[in-house]
């Protein structure tokens, strides 16, 4: 089959986030399919930006459309969305000539559904709308926009159009179907395929940790500490101030240490918070590339993931770090308001209310007071669940099967 994916924010190993489109495409190529990904030449998520034009990466054909750079979530980002969609339209003859059997609209925002449907109809292809987040609900909840805001109104028209006209919705959010049905989707056209992992990134030899990381973690273990770790972006959405406050409330536990690995706009503030409270058992380390993640997580005893109060979480979440934590076989403290979350379903940790510091402390105490064997048994449940259900070889085949 020929698979055409329109993904404004597509990334990959050379460029950084986001990785899902690359992982899916890589598996499809291995299965004998031909794949083209159309992305923008600039994305705020990437570490490195590609040059505009055609590129082949690991057997995947990329077409990078030239778009302006921007900062933040203001008018510049909106202009880039419209610029990208306009360019997809302008290249429609070339994209139809690819003769796709499946066209995937996967740009997070809803505007790409229009050129994707045009291309799919001209090519006689199936049209798939891939949902990462629920737009326009996400900008409404996070940015406080009214449903009557012109930008939100246009996004809503796009969402309604997508649910009415696509052949299949592939959602990363497992509880989003009722919302989609309210906007015109038939249940038979819904399939949940979460984020997953690439098997070789966890089974092949892993890079040795940098000295700054390995020396600290080795010292903490030599001192008999139980290490509570976090790996990821230090942003407002990850609510790491809750973890630092928990470290303060647990400062009498000299057998527990907290290690936060990553960068982000909140990092300096978090470090200041720890210093102001005299937290000698709370440590901050620089971010690491993906190849170091398995080795890093192997040095944690308990993994933490948190979030802010967000009504969107009732529709489900698909955090990449949770998959990583599960694959590492570590028990998880999950401080996110998601009903029937994957941590609960897999039995691989403790879920508590978002931003509830006392409950986070209770969960950490509970896991820290267990024997290493008990924590290993809990973590093993997560690893078993992830390896059985979340590798991209399996997920990519499910995607194709859903579209037939």
C-alpha positions in Angstrom: 0.0 0.0 0.0 1.0 3.6 -0.5 0.4 5.7 2.7 0.5 9.5 2.6 0.7 11.2 6.1 0.2 14.9 6.4 1.8 15.8 9.7 2.8 19.5 10.2 5.0 18.7 13.3 6.5 15.4 12.1 10.0 14.7 13.4 12.4 11.8 13.8 15.8 10.8 15.1 17.7 13.5 13.3 15.3 16.3 14.2 13.6 15.4 17.5 9.9 15.4 18.4 7.5 14.4 17.4 8.4 10.7 16.8 5.1 8.9 16.3 4.8 9.5 12.6 8.4 8.3 12.1 8.0 5.2 14.1 4.7 4.2 12.4 6.2 4.9 8.9 9.4 3.0 9.7 7.3 -0.1 10.6 5.1 0.3 7.5 8.2 0.4 5.3 9.5 -2.7 7.0 6.2 -4.4 6.2 6.6 -3.6 2.5 4.4 -0.4 2.3 5.5 2.8 0.6 5.2 5.9 2.8 5.4 9.6 2.3 5.3 12.1 5.2 4.6 15.8 4.5 5.7 18.1 7.2 6.6 21.7 7.8 10.2 22.9 7.6 9.8 24.5 11.1 8.3 23.1 14.3 8.7 24.4 17.8 9.0 20.8 19.0 12.2 19.9 17.1 15.8 20.3 18.1 16.9 20.6 14.5 14.9 21.9 11.5 15.1 20.1 8.1 15.7 21.9 4.9 12.7 22.5 2.7 12.3 19.9 -0.1 12.4 16.1 -0.5 14.4 13.8 1.8 14.6 10.0 2.3 15.1 8.8 5.8 15.3 5.1 6.6 13.2 4.3 3.5 10.6 6.9 4.3 10.0 9.7 1.7 9.7 13.1 3.3 8.4 16.3 1.8 9.3 19.3 3.9 7.2 22.4 3.0 8.8 25.7 3.7 7.1 27.5 6.6 8.1 30.6 8.7 9.5 30.2 12.2 7.6 31.4 15.3 7.8 31.5 19.0 5.1 30.5 21.5 1.5 30.0 20.8 0.6 33.4 19.4 -0.5 34.6 15.9 2.8 33.5 14.4 2.0 29.8 15.1 -1.5 30.3 13.7 -0.1 31.9 10.5 2.2 28.9 10.1 -0.7 26.5 10.3 -2.5 28.3 7.5 0.7 28.6 5.5 1.3 24.9 5.8 -2.3 23.9 4.8 -2.1 26.3 1.8 1.1 24.7 0.6 -0.4 21.2 1.0 -3.2 22.4 -1.3 -0.7 23.9 -3.8 1.2 20.5 -4.0 -2.0 18.5 -4.3 -1.3 17.2 -7.8 2.1 15.9 -6.8 0.5 14.2 -3.7 -2.3 12.7 -5.8 0.4 11.4 -8.2 1.9 9.5 -5.3 -1.3 7.3 -5.7 -2.0 6.9 -2.0 -4.2 4.1 -0.7 -4.5 5.8 2.7 -4.3 9.5 3.4 -3.7 10.4 7.1 -4.5 13.9 8.4 -2.2 14.1 11.5 -1.3 17.7 12.2 -3.0 18.1 15.6 -5.0 21.1 14.6 -8.0 20.4 12.3 -7.4 22.5 9.2 -5.4 19.8 7.4 -8.6 17.7 7.0 -9.7 19.8 4.0 -6.7 19.3 1.7 -6.4 15.7 2.9 -10.0 14.9 1.9 -9.4 16.6 -1.4 -6.3 14.4 -2.1 -8.0 11.3 -0.8 -11.1 11.8 -3.1 -8.9 12.5 -6.2 -6.7 9.4 -5.4 -9.6 7.1 -4.5 -7.9 6.6 -1.1 -9.2 6.0 2.4 -9.2 9.1 4.6 -7.9 8.7 8.2 -8.1 11.5 10.8 -5.5 10.9 13.5 -6.3 12.6 16.8 -3.3 13.5 19.1 -5.3 16.0 21.2 -8.9 17.2 21.1 -8.8 20.5 19.2 -10.4 23.0 19.7 -11.0 21.7 23.3 -7.2 21.8 24.1 -6.7 25.5 23.3 -10.0 26.4 24.9 -9.0 24.6 28.2 -5.3 25.7 28.2 -5.7 29.2 26.7 -9.1 30.0 28.1 -10.6 30.9 24.7 -14.3 31.2 24.2 -16.0 28.8 21.8 -17.0 32.0 19.9 -13.4 33.1 19.3 -12.9 33.1 15.5 -9.9 30.8 15.7 -11.8 28.3 17.9 -14.9 28.6 15.7 -12.8 27.6 12.6 -11.2 24.7 14.5 -14.6 23.5 15.5 -15.8 23.5 12.0 -12.8 21.5 11.0 -13.3 18.9 13.7 -17.0 18.5 12.8 -16.0 18.1 9.2 -13.4 15.5 10.0 -15.7 13.3 12.0 -18.4 13.5 9.3 -16.2 12.8 6.3 -13.3 10.6 7.3 -13.4 6.9 6.8 -11.7 6.2 10.1 -10.6 8.1 13.2 -7.4 6.8 14.8 -7.2 8.3 18.3 -4.5 8.2 20.9 -7.1 9.0 23.5 -9.0 5.9 24.6 -12.0 7.7 26.2 -12.6 10.3 23.5 -15.4 8.4 21.5 -18.4 10.0 23.3 -17.0 13.5 22.5 -16.5 12.6 18.9 -20.0 11.1 18.6 -21.4 14.4 19.8 -19.7 16.0 16.8 -20.8 13.5 14.1 -18.6 10.4 14.4 -20.1 6.9 14.1 -18.6 4.4 16.6 -17.8 2.0 13.8 -15.3 4.5 12.5 -13.3 4.8 15.8 -10.1 3.0 16.7 -7.8 3.8 19.6 -4.1 3.3 18.8 -1.9 4.8 21.6 1.7 6.0 21.4 4.2 3.1 21.7 7.8 2.3 21.5 10.3 1.0 18.9 11.6 -2.4 20.0 15.2 -2.0 19.1 15.5 1.2 21.2 15.0 -1.0 24.2 16.6 -4.3 23.2 19.9 -3.2 21.5 23.0 -1.9 23.4 22.3 1.3 25.2 24.6 4.3 25.5 26.6 4.7 28.7 25.3 7.6 30.9 27.4 10.7 31.0 29.6 11.1 34.0 27.4 13.8 35.5 24.5 11.5 35.6 26.2 8.2 36.4 28.3 9.5 39.2 25.4 11.0 41.1 23.1 8.0 40.7 25.9 5.6 41.7 26.6 7.6 44.8 22.9 7.7 45.8 22.6 3.9 45.5 25.9 3.4 47.3 24.4 5.5 50.2 21.4 3.2 50.2 18.9 5.8 48.9 15.7 4.9 47.2 15.7 7.1 44.0 12.5 8.8 43.0 13.1 10.0 39.4 11.5 12.1 36.7 12.7 12.3 33.1 11.2 14.8 30.7 10.4 18.4 30.1 10.4 20.8 33.0 7.2 22.6 32.0 4.1 23.9 33.7 2.1 21.0 32.4 4.3 18.4 34.2 3.6 20.0 37.6 7.1 19.3 38.9 6.7 21.8 41.7 4.4 19.2 43.3 7.3 16.7 43.3 9.7 19.3 44.7 7.2 20.1 47.4 6.8 16.4 48.1 10.6 16.3 48.6 10.3 19.1 51.1 7.6 17.2 53.1 9.7 14.1 53.0 12.9 15.8 54.0 13.1 13.7 57.2 13.4 10.6 55.0 17.2 10.4 54.6 16.7 7.1 52.7 14.9 8.8 49.8 16.4 11.0 47.1 14.7 12.9 44.2 16.4 13.2 40.8 14.8 15.4 38.1 16.4 14.9 34.6 15.5 17.3 31.8 15.3 20.9 30.7 12.5 23.4 30.2 11.1 26.8 31.1 10.3 25.9 34.7 13.7 24.4 35.6 15.3 27.5 37.1 12.2 28.2 39.2 12.2 24.6 40.4 15.9 24.7 41.3 15.2 28.0 43.2 12.3 26.3 45.0 14.6 23.4 46.1 17.4 25.8 47.2 15.0 28.0 49.2 13.8 25.0 51.1 17.3 23.6 51.7 16.5 20.3 49.9 19.8 18.5 50.0 18.2 15.3 48.7 16.7 16.9 45.5 19.0 16.9 42.5 18.6 18.4 38.9 20.5 16.9 35.9 20.6 18.0 32.3 18.3 16.5 29.6 19.5 13.4 27.8 19.0 12.2 24.2 16.6 9.2 23.7 19.4 6.6 23.4 20.2 7.2 27.1 16.7 6.8 28.5 16.7 3.0 29.1 20.0 3.3 31.0 18.8 6.3 33.0 15.5 4.7 34.0 17.3 1.6 35.1 18.9 3.7 37.8 15.5 4.9 39.2 13.6 3.0 41.9 10.4 4.9 41.6 9.3 7.0 38.6 7.1 10.0 38.8 4.7 11.6 36.3 2.3 14.4 37.1 0.0 17.0 35.6 -2.2 19.9 36.3 -5.9 19.8 36.8 -7.2 19.5 33.2 -10.7 18.5 32.1 -9.2 17.1 28.9 -7.6 14.2 30.9 -11.0 12.6 31.3 -10.8 11.7 27.6 -7.5 9.8 28.1 -3.8 10.5 27.9 -0.9 9.0 26.0 2.2 10.1 27.7 5.4 8.8 26.1 7.2 8.9 29.5 4.7 6.5 31.0 5.5 4.0 28.2 9.2 4.4 29.0 8.7 4.0 32.7 6.7 0.8 32.1 9.3 -0.6 29.7 12.0 0.1 32.4 10.0 -2.1 34.8 9.7 0.6 37.4 6.7 1.3 39.7 5.0 4.6 38.9 3.5 7.4 40.9 1.0 8.9 38.5 -0.5 12.2 39.6 -3.0 12.9 36.8 -6.8 13.1 36.8 -7.5 10.4 34.3 -10.1 7.8 35.0 -9.1 4.1 34.5 -5.6 5.1 33.5 -3.0 2.7 32.1 -1.1 2.6 35.4 -4.2 1.3 37.1 -5.1 -1.1 34.3 -1.6 -2.6 34.3 -1.3 -2.5 38.1 2.2 -1.0 37.8 2.0 1.8 40.3 -0.2 4.2 42.3 -2.4 6.9 40.8 -3.3 10.0 42.9 -5.2 13.2 42.3 -3.3 15.8 40.2 -1.4 18.4 42.3 -2.2 16.7 45.6 1.1 16.9 47.3 0.0 14.9 50.4 -1.2 12.0 48.2 2.0 12.1 46.2 3.9 11.8 49.5 1.8 8.9 50.6 2.4 7.1 47.3 6.1 7.6 47.5 6.2 6.5 51.2 4.2 3.4 50.3 6.6 2.4 47.5 9.8 3.4 49.3 8.8 1.3 52.3 8.5 -1.8 50.1 11.3 -4.2 49.6 13.2 -4.0 46.3 11.6 -7.3 45.3 8.1 -5.9 45.9 8.8 -2.9 43.8 10.3 -5.1 41.1 7.1 -7.2 41.0 5.0 -4.1 40.5 7.2 -2.7 37.8 7.2 -6.0 36.0 3.5 -5.8 35.5 4.0 -2.5 33.6 6.8 -4.0 31.4 4.7 -7.0 30.6 1.7 -4.8 29.6 3.8 -2.5 27.5 5.7 -5.2 25.6 2.4 -7.0 24.8 0.4 -4.0 23.7 2.5 -1.0 22.9 5.3 -1.9 20.5 5.0 -0.1 17.1 5.2 -3.3 15.2 1.9 -4.3 16.6 0.4 -0.8 16.6 1.3 -0.1 13.0 -0.4 -3.4 11.9 -3.5 -2.4 13.9 -3.5 0.9 12.1 -3.5 -0.7 8.7 -6.1 -3.3 9.7 -8.4 -0.6 10.9 -8.2 1.1 7.5 -9.0 -1.8 5.3 
